[in-house]
Protein backbone atom coordinates (compact mmCIF):
# COMPACT_ATOMS: atom_id res chain seq x y z
CA UNK A 1 0.00 0.00 0.00
CA UNK A 2 1.27 3.46 -0.87
CA UNK A 3 2.61 5.86 1.73
CA UNK A 4 0.52 9.09 1.75
CA UNK A 5 3.49 11.13 2.96
CA UNK A 6 5.52 9.90 0.00
CA UNK A 7 2.69 10.81 -2.37
CA UNK A 8 3.00 14.38 -1.09
CA UNK A 9 6.75 14.24 -1.73
CA UNK A 10 6.09 12.78 -5.18
CA UNK A 11 3.77 15.65 -6.09
CA UNK A 12 6.43 18.17 -5.09
CA UNK A 13 9.10 16.36 -7.11
CA UNK A 14 6.88 16.38 -10.21
CA UNK A 15 6.18 20.11 -9.73
CA UNK A 16 9.92 20.78 -9.58
CA UNK A 17 10.54 18.68 -12.70
CA UNK A 18 7.92 20.65 -14.61
CA UNK A 19 9.36 23.95 -13.39
CA UNK A 20 12.83 22.87 -14.51
CA UNK A 21 11.79 22.03 -18.07
CA UNK A 22 9.47 25.01 -18.41
CA UNK A 23 12.37 27.21 -17.33
CA UNK A 24 14.63 25.63 -19.98
CA UNK A 25 12.23 26.52 -22.81
CA UNK A 26 10.73 23.06 -23.26
CA UNK A 27 7.06 22.73 -24.22
CA UNK A 28 4.94 20.18 -22.38
CA UNK A 29 2.91 18.02 -24.76
CA UNK A 30 0.38 15.21 -24.48
CA UNK A 31 0.20 12.38 -27.00
CA UNK A 32 -2.19 9.40 -27.14
CA UNK A 33 -1.96 6.65 -24.54
CA UNK A 34 -3.70 4.23 -26.90
CA UNK A 35 -1.65 3.79 -30.07
CA UNK A 36 -1.96 1.68 -33.20
CA UNK A 37 1.68 0.68 -33.72
CA UNK A 38 4.18 0.39 -30.83
CA UNK A 39 7.90 0.20 -31.52
CA UNK A 40 8.79 -3.51 -31.76
CA UNK A 41 11.31 -4.23 -29.02
CA UNK A 42 12.09 -7.65 -27.65
CA UNK A 43 10.81 -8.36 -24.14
CA UNK A 44 8.70 -5.17 -24.06
CA UNK A 45 5.04 -6.07 -24.48
CA UNK A 46 2.29 -3.47 -24.77
CA UNK A 47 -1.14 -4.48 -23.44
CA UNK A 48 -3.68 -4.84 -26.27
CA UNK A 49 -6.82 -2.71 -26.08
CA UNK A 50 -10.16 -4.04 -27.28
CA UNK A 51 -10.27 -5.09 -30.92
CA UNK A 52 -7.41 -2.85 -32.01
CA UNK A 53 -4.58 -0.78 -30.64
CA UNK A 54 -2.26 -1.02 -27.67
CA UNK A 55 -1.47 0.88 -24.51
CA UNK A 56 1.86 2.59 -25.08
CA UNK A 57 5.09 1.48 -23.48
CA UNK A 58 6.48 4.89 -24.42
CA UNK A 59 5.31 8.03 -26.25
CA UNK A 60 8.54 8.05 -28.26
CA UNK A 61 7.24 7.60 -31.80
CA UNK A 62 4.49 10.16 -31.33
CA UNK A 63 6.84 12.74 -29.83
CA UNK A 64 9.29 12.29 -32.70
CA UNK A 65 6.49 13.11 -35.12
CA UNK A 66 6.17 16.44 -33.32
CA UNK A 67 9.89 17.05 -33.77
CA UNK A 68 9.37 16.43 -37.49
CA UNK A 69 6.68 19.12 -37.47
CA UNK A 70 9.17 21.69 -36.21
CA UNK A 71 9.05 21.53 -32.42
CA UNK A 72 12.55 21.94 -30.95
CA UNK A 73 12.29 21.10 -27.24
CA UNK A 74 9.43 19.08 -25.80
CA UNK A 75 8.65 16.94 -22.79
CA UNK A 76 5.81 14.76 -21.59
CA UNK A 77 4.92 13.26 -18.21
CA UNK A 78 2.36 10.50 -18.29
CA UNK A 79 1.34 6.86 -17.89
CA UNK A 80 3.01 4.01 -19.77
CA UNK A 81 2.32 0.27 -19.70
CA UNK A 82 4.20 -3.00 -20.02
CA UNK A 83 2.64 -6.44 -19.74
CA UNK A 84 4.18 -8.93 -17.34
CA UNK A 85 6.34 -6.50 -15.38
CA UNK A 86 5.63 -6.52 -11.65
CA UNK A 87 7.96 -6.43 -8.67
CA UNK A 88 9.61 -4.12 -6.17
CA UNK A 89 10.87 -1.86 -9.00
CA UNK A 90 8.32 -2.69 -11.72
CA UNK A 91 4.60 -2.28 -12.26
CA UNK A 92 2.49 -2.93 -15.39
CA UNK A 93 1.43 0.75 -15.26
CA UNK A 94 4.08 3.33 -14.47
CA UNK A 95 4.80 7.02 -14.98
CA UNK A 96 7.50 8.29 -17.28
CA UNK A 97 8.90 11.59 -18.42
CA UNK A 98 10.40 11.78 -21.89
CA UNK A 99 12.09 14.82 -23.35
CA UNK A 100 13.63 15.54 -26.74
CA UNK A 101 15.85 18.17 -28.34
CA UNK A 102 16.31 18.77 -32.04
CA UNK A 103 19.85 19.39 -33.32
CA UNK A 104 21.30 17.70 -30.23
CA UNK A 105 23.05 14.47 -29.26
CA UNK A 106 23.07 12.24 -26.20
CA UNK A 107 25.68 14.41 -24.48
CA UNK A 108 23.27 17.35 -24.41
CA UNK A 109 20.59 15.18 -22.81
CA UNK A 110 23.13 13.97 -20.22
CA UNK A 111 23.76 17.62 -19.37
CA UNK A 112 20.00 18.15 -18.96
CA UNK A 113 19.71 15.22 -16.57
CA UNK A 114 22.75 16.30 -14.58
CA UNK A 115 21.23 19.77 -14.07
CA UNK A 116 17.85 18.26 -13.21
CA UNK A 117 19.38 16.02 -10.54
CA UNK A 118 21.22 19.03 -9.11
CA UNK A 119 17.84 20.75 -8.71
CA UNK A 120 16.14 17.71 -7.21
CA UNK A 121 19.03 16.69 -4.95
CA UNK A 122 21.58 19.50 -4.59
CA UNK A 123 23.94 17.45 -2.40
CA UNK A 124 23.94 14.40 -4.64
CA UNK A 125 27.31 14.99 -6.28
CA UNK A 126 28.24 14.99 -9.96
CA UNK A 127 27.37 11.76 -11.82
CA UNK A 128 30.31 9.86 -13.26
CA UNK A 129 30.53 8.42 -16.77
CA UNK A 130 31.52 4.82 -17.46
CA UNK A 131 31.55 3.17 -20.87
CA UNK A 132 29.81 -0.15 -21.37
CA UNK A 133 33.03 -1.64 -22.70
CA UNK A 134 34.97 -0.62 -19.61
CA UNK A 135 32.20 -1.87 -17.32
CA UNK A 136 32.06 -5.33 -18.92
CA UNK A 137 35.82 -5.70 -18.99
CA UNK A 138 36.10 -4.66 -15.35
CA UNK A 139 33.07 -6.32 -13.78
CA UNK A 140 32.15 -9.18 -16.15
CA UNK A 141 35.56 -10.16 -17.56
CA UNK A 142 34.76 -9.97 -21.27
CA UNK A 143 34.41 -7.53 -24.13
CA UNK A 144 31.00 -7.46 -25.86
CA UNK A 145 32.62 -5.98 -28.97
CA UNK A 146 34.80 -9.04 -29.49
CA UNK A 147 32.03 -11.65 -29.55
CA UNK A 148 28.61 -10.24 -28.78
CA UNK A 149 26.23 -12.64 -27.05
CA UNK A 150 22.82 -11.07 -26.34
CA UNK A 151 21.82 -13.54 -23.62
CA UNK A 152 25.16 -13.28 -21.85
CA UNK A 153 25.10 -9.50 -22.18
CA UNK A 154 21.66 -9.24 -20.54
CA UNK A 155 22.48 -11.79 -17.84
CA UNK A 156 25.74 -10.10 -16.89
CA UNK A 157 24.07 -6.70 -16.90
CA UNK A 158 21.61 -7.90 -14.25
CA UNK A 159 23.98 -10.05 -12.19
CA UNK A 160 27.36 -8.31 -12.49
CA UNK A 161 27.21 -4.79 -13.93
CA UNK A 162 24.22 -3.34 -12.07
CA UNK A 163 25.32 -4.77 -8.67
CA UNK A 164 28.78 -3.27 -9.24
CA UNK A 165 27.18 0.15 -9.75
CA UNK A 166 25.25 -0.08 -6.50
CA UNK A 167 27.72 1.90 -4.42
CA UNK A 168 28.75 4.45 -7.02
CA UNK A 169 25.94 7.02 -6.79
CA UNK A 170 24.92 8.52 -10.13
CA UNK A 171 26.46 6.81 -13.18
CA UNK A 172 25.96 7.33 -16.91
CA UNK A 173 26.64 3.94 -18.53
CA UNK A 174 27.72 5.13 -21.98
CA UNK A 175 28.19 3.81 -25.52
CA UNK A 176 26.51 0.46 -26.11
CA UNK A 177 27.38 -2.29 -28.61
CA UNK A 178 25.78 -1.72 -32.04
CA UNK A 179 23.52 -4.74 -31.44
CA UNK A 180 21.94 -2.78 -28.57
CA UNK A 181 21.29 0.33 -30.64
CA UNK A 182 17.50 -0.02 -30.94
CA UNK A 183 16.54 3.50 -32.08
CA UNK A 184 20.00 5.05 -31.60
CA UNK A 185 22.65 6.33 -33.97
CA UNK A 186 25.67 4.04 -34.39
CA UNK A 187 28.92 5.92 -34.92
CA UNK A 188 32.57 4.81 -34.70
CA UNK A 189 31.49 1.31 -33.72
CA UNK A 190 29.29 2.26 -30.76
CA UNK A 191 25.62 3.05 -30.28
CA UNK A 192 25.20 6.59 -29.00
CA UNK A 193 23.11 5.45 -26.06
CA UNK A 194 23.40 5.79 -22.32
CA UNK A 195 21.49 4.53 -19.34
CA UNK A 196 21.53 6.43 -16.07
CA UNK A 197 21.84 4.59 -12.76
CA UNK A 198 21.54 5.69 -9.16
CA UNK A 199 23.32 3.17 -6.94
CA UNK A 200 22.60 0.36 -9.34
CA UNK A 201 18.95 1.26 -10.07
CA UNK A 202 18.32 2.10 -13.72
CA UNK A 203 16.37 5.35 -14.06
CA UNK A 204 16.75 6.52 -17.66
CA UNK A 205 17.56 5.41 -21.20
CA UNK A 206 18.82 7.92 -23.78
CA UNK A 207 19.66 7.87 -27.50
CA UNK A 208 21.10 10.14 -30.10
CA UNK A 209 18.06 9.42 -32.23
CA UNK A 210 18.31 7.53 -35.48
CA UNK A 211 16.63 9.69 -38.13
CA UNK A 212 17.20 7.48 -41.21
CA UNK A 213 14.01 5.78 -42.35
CA UNK A 214 15.58 2.86 -44.22
CA UNK A 215 17.88 1.88 -41.35
CA UNK A 216 15.10 2.26 -38.79
CA UNK A 217 12.82 0.07 -40.91
CA UNK A 218 15.57 -2.57 -41.11
CA UNK A 219 16.01 -2.56 -37.34
CA UNK A 220 12.27 -2.81 -36.74
CA UNK A 221 12.06 -5.72 -39.19
CA UNK A 222 14.84 -7.51 -37.30
CA UNK A 223 13.10 -6.86 -33.98
CA UNK A 224 9.80 -8.15 -35.34
CA UNK A 225 11.52 -11.33 -36.52
CA UNK A 226 13.10 -11.83 -33.11
CA UNK A 227 9.77 -11.23 -31.38
CA UNK A 228 8.16 -13.83 -33.65
CA UNK A 229 10.88 -16.36 -32.84
CA UNK A 230 10.24 -15.81 -29.13
CA UNK A 231 6.48 -16.17 -29.53
CA UNK A 232 5.84 -12.52 -28.67
CA UNK A 233 3.00 -10.46 -30.16
CA UNK A 234 3.45 -8.86 -33.56
CA UNK A 235 2.91 -5.11 -33.96
CA UNK A 236 2.04 -3.25 -37.16
CA UNK A 237 4.56 -0.76 -38.49
CA UNK A 238 3.93 2.97 -38.06
CA UNK A 239 4.40 4.29 -41.59
CA UNK A 240 3.81 7.88 -40.50
CA UNK A 241 6.77 7.53 -38.15
CA UNK A 242 9.07 6.34 -40.95
CA UNK A 243 7.92 9.22 -43.15
CA UNK A 244 8.59 11.73 -40.38
CA UNK A 245 12.15 10.69 -39.54
CA UNK A 246 13.99 12.55 -42.35
CA UNK A 247 12.17 15.76 -41.40
CA UNK A 248 13.73 15.73 -37.94
CA UNK A 249 17.31 16.13 -39.13
CA UNK A 250 18.99 15.25 -35.85
CA UNK A 251 17.77 14.92 -32.30
CA UNK A 252 18.30 13.24 -28.96
CA UNK A 253 15.88 12.12 -26.28
CA UNK A 254 15.49 10.19 -23.06
CA UNK A 255 12.90 8.28 -21.06
CA UNK A 256 13.12 8.64 -17.26
CA UNK A 257 11.01 6.61 -14.85
CA UNK A 258 9.24 8.93 -12.40
CA UNK A 259 8.34 6.17 -9.93
CA UNK A 260 11.93 4.97 -9.59
CA UNK A 261 13.20 8.54 -9.41
CA UNK A 262 10.85 9.21 -6.50
CA UNK A 263 12.06 6.00 -4.84
CA UNK A 264 15.67 7.22 -5.10
CA UNK A 265 14.89 10.72 -3.83
CA UNK A 266 12.76 9.55 -0.89
CA UNK A 267 14.58 6.35 0.08
CA UNK A 268 11.48 4.23 -0.61
CA UNK A 269 12.14 0.51 -0.95
CA UNK A 270 9.37 -0.49 -3.36
CA UNK A 271 7.41 1.11 -6.15
CA UNK A 272 4.25 0.38 -4.14
CA UNK A 273 5.41 3.00 -1.59
CA UNK A 274 5.36 5.86 -4.09
CA UNK A 275 2.37 5.26 -6.37
CA UNK A 276 -1.20 4.06 -6.01
CA UNK A 277 -1.49 0.50 -7.32
CA UNK A 278 -4.61 -1.29 -8.49
N, C-alpha and C positions, 0 to 999 in steps of 0.2 A: 504494500500500500504506500502511496506517495506521502511525502513529508510536507505538510502545508507550509512550514517555514522555508523549505527549499523551493517551493513554488513561488514564494514571494521573491526569493533571491533570483530565481530563474527569470522572472518578469523584469527585474532590474537589469540583469545581464543582457537580455534581448533589447531593452530600451537603449542601453549603452552601445550595443552593436549597431543599431539603426542610426543613432546619433553619429557614430564614427563614419559610416558610409555616406550618410547625407552630407556630412561636413567635408568629405573628400570629393564631392561632385558626382557621386553615383546616383542613379535613378532606381527607385524600388519598383519592381514590376511583379505582375501576377500572371502566370501561365496555367493552362489546364492541368488539373490533377488526373483526369481521365484522358488517356491518349490512345491513338490508333496504332502506333508503331514504336515500341520501345527500342532502344539500342540493344542489339543482341550481344550480351556478354555472358560468358560461361559462369555458372554458379550464381547468377543474379536473376531471380525469377520474379516477374511482376504479376500480382494477382489479376486474373481475368475478371471483367465486369460484364455481367449479363450475357447478351448474345454477341457482343462485339466490344473491343477496346480493353484497355488494361489500366490499372492504377500505376502511376509512374514510380519508377525507382529513383528518378532524377528528372529535373526540368531542363537538362542540358540541351537537348536537340531544339526545344522550343525557344530557349534563350539565345541560342546561336542564330536562329532565324531573325531575331530582333537585331543582333549585331549586323546581319546582312542587310537589314533595312536602314542602317545608318546610326544606330545607337552606339555610343562609345564606351560608357561605363554603366553597368547595370548590376543589380543584386536582387535576390529573392529569398525570402524566408517562408518556408511552408512545409506541409506534410509530404512524406515520401513513403513508399511501401516496398517490402520484399518478403515474398513467401518463404516460410520455413526458417526464419531467423528469429530465435528467441533465446534469451539467456541473460546473464548479469549485465552484459554490455550491448545486447541486441534486442530489438522488438520488431514485429512485423510492420508496425507503423512507427515512424520516427520523424523528427523535425530536422531539416537541413537548411543551411544557407549556402547559396551558390553566388559567386560574383565573377564577372568577366570584364576584361579590358580589350579594346581593339588596339592594334599596333603595339602590342606588348608581348613579353615572353614570360616563362615561368619564374624568372628572377624577380620581375616586377610584382608578381602575385606573392612571392615569398616576402618581399618588403612590406606589402600590405598586411600580411598576417603577423609579421613581427611587430608592426606598429599597433595592430589591433590588440595583440596580447599585452603590449606595454600599457595600453589603456585599461584593459580588463584586470591585469595583475601587475601593477607597477614594479613590484619587487621580485618578479619572476626570473630575472636574468635574461641575457641574450641567447636565443636558440643557437645551437651549433649546427654545422652542416657535415654530413657524412655520406659519401657515395655508396651506392649499393654494392659496387665491386669491392670496395674496401671493407664494408660490413661483412660480406660473405667470406672474403679471405680471412678476416680476423676472427669471426665468431662461428663460421660454419666449415672452414677449412677447404673451400673450393671456390673456383672462379666460374660464375654462370656464363661468362663470355666464351670460355674454352669449350664447354660441352653442355649446352643448356638442357635442363631436364625440368619440365614444368611441375611435375609432381614433387620432385625433390626440392625445387625452389620454394613452392608453397609450404611444404612441410617444415623446411628449415626456417622459413620466415616466422612461422608460428611457434616453433619449439626452440629456436636458437637466436634468431636476430631480435625479435621483439622482447624476449626476456633479457637480452643483453642491454637493451635500451632502457630498461626499467629504472635504473638509477641515474640516468643522464639528464633529466629535466627535458627541456624542449629540444627536439632534434628534427631537422629536415633530412630525410633519407632521399638522396638525390640520384638522378640519372640511372634509369632502369635498363635492363636488356631490351633489345628491339622486340623480342617476342612478347614483352609486357607493355607494348606501346599503347594498345587499345585505340584511343582517339588522339594520341599525342604525335607530335613531330619527332622523327628520328633524324639525328644529325651527328656526324662524326662517330657513328657506331653506337650511340646511346639514344634512348628515348628521353626526350626532355619532359620528364615527369618527376615529381617528388610527392612523398607522403610525409605528413607532419605527425610526430609522436610527442606525447607528454608522458614521460616515465613509462614508456613501453605501450601506452594506449594510443592507437591510431585515431587521429581526429580529422584529418583532411587529406584529400587527393587532388593533385594539381597537374595540369598539362599545359605546355605550349601547344595550342590547338592545331590539329591537322586541318588544313583548309583546302585540300586537293580532293575533288570528288571521286576520281577514278581510284585513287589509293584507298580512300575511306570505304568505297564500295567493295574493294577487294578484301579489306580487313573484315567488314561485316559479313561477307560471304564465307570467309574462313571461320568466323565465330559461329555463324549459323550451322555450318557443317559440323563443328565440334559439339554444339548443343544437340544436334540430331544424333550424333554418335553416343552421347551420354543419356539419351532419352529425355532431354529437356524440351520444353515447349518451343514451337517455332513462332517467330514474330514477323509480320510483314515489314517490308522496307519502306522508309519514309522518303519518298521521292522528292518532296519539297525541301527536305533537309539537304539532300545531295545537290539540288539546284542552287541552294542558298550559299553553299560553302565558298565558291569562288568570289562571291560578292563581299565576303568578310575581309579578305586580304590577309591579315594576320591578327592573332588574338591569343589570349591566355585566360584560363579560368580555373576555379577550384570549387570543390564541394566540401563543406565543413559540417560535421555533425553537431547540432546544437545540444542534444541530450548529453553526449559524452563531454562536450565542452563544459556544460554546467556541472557534471560530475567532477571534473578536474578542478574547477574553480571553487567548489563547495566541499570537496572531500567526500562526496557521496560514494557509496560502495557499489550500488546497483542502479541501473537505469530506472527501476521501479521507484526509487527514492525521489526522482526529479521530474517525472511526468505522470500524468494520469493514464493508467492502463485500463483496458476493457476487462 
